[in-house]
């Protein structure tokens, strides 16, 4: 559907997801992987996460074309303990590995009250909140950690070492949508820097340095030999270090500095690891956790915090469900070309 007064078109979620699935499959993924990636990417676009929506498609396809990522990979699920599941993603994407392990992980949560899912040899190139939100909708508390390619200077350092290393958290509420946040431990997500460079915007002070290690607000200088800084100085840097240890050392994945993609021109997806921690919160609570969560939110609102984590995405999701997902007409035409190429 096209808006006659602008260069904007609106698609339903199903239309966008199916279009993206055709693109992924046409460019080298299995049909199953294509659907999983398309669902994730369309969800980010629907919910207003522009830096992780269709903006990411060229990077996915470039990585597939370079041979860096295996779009046909079949994840290998390993049951290694009462509450521990490992998955070897076999050089493929992380989301299919998560989907392959989902039923076993849920079985362990129901039995033991918690479960760890350690994914290695995986490529994660998407928003992290879609990985955790579904678990909160089943009454669980979920945390996830992913490390990425080297692009962040540790606090007090002089060169990039960490990735943007996001953390995601989701928790159920008794009277509302789940609490969900997804934040990079860098001052800004790498995708947002790319968008700023594309659109000619400058970055806030303290977000990045250039190739000489000097502070810069120019996103192109950050991308062309520069680096990002962690948020909150040493505090964000410590969290980024923690993510490296949880997502790489604990899972058997690569640290952000341990993989070399120089032999695969066009590679953009980091080959690292992911850890998910799932908890049945009512196992240890004397009162239902979702009710306790609601009590805290009530006090947060009374204290002046009216917008809760995830609210912006939920409002955008509701708008997209009624009006459609907005894309530029030129962007839609580019996607359709990719689907038929």
Secondary structure as GFF3:
##gff-version 3
##sequence-region A 1 341
A	DSSP	beta_strand	8	11	.	.	.	ID=ss1
A	DSSP	alpha_helix	13	26	.	.	.	ID=ss2
A	DSSP	alpha_helix	31	46	.	.	.	ID=ss3
A	DSSP	three_ten_helix	50	52	.	.	.	ID=ss4
A	DSSP	three_ten_helix	54	56	.	.	.	ID=ss5
A	DSSP	alpha_helix	57	66	.	.	.	ID=ss6
A	DSSP	beta_strand	76	81	.	.	.	ID=ss7
A	DSSP	beta_strand	84	88	.	.	.	ID=ss8
A	DSSP	alpha_helix	94	112	.	.	.	ID=ss9
A	DSSP	beta_strand	114	123	.	.	.	ID=ss10
A	DSSP	alpha_helix	129	136	.	.	.	ID=ss11
A	DSSP	beta_strand	140	146	.	.	.	ID=ss12
A	DSSP	beta_strand	152	153	.	.	.	ID=ss13
A	DSSP	beta_strand	160	162	.	.	.	ID=ss14
A	DSSP	beta_strand	167	171	.	.	.	ID=ss15
A	DSSP	beta_strand	179	183	.	.	.	ID=ss16
A	DSSP	alpha_helix	190	199	.	.	.	ID=ss17
A	DSSP	beta_strand	208	209	.	.	.	ID=ss18
A	DSSP	beta_strand	215	216	.	.	.	ID=ss19
A	DSSP	alpha_helix	219	223	.	.	.	ID=ss20
A	DSSP	beta_strand	227	229	.	.	.	ID=ss21
A	DSSP	alpha_helix	234	244	.	.	.	ID=ss22
A	DSSP	pi_helix	245	249	.	.	.	ID=ss23
A	DSSP	beta_strand	271	280	.	.	.	ID=ss24
A	DSSP	three_ten_helix	281	283	.	.	.	ID=ss25
A	DSSP	alpha_helix	289	302	.	.	.	ID=ss26
A	DSSP	alpha_helix	311	323	.	.	.	ID=ss27
A	DSSP	beta_strand	325	328	.	.	.	ID=ss28
A	DSSP	alpha_helix	329	340	.	.	.	ID=ss29
###
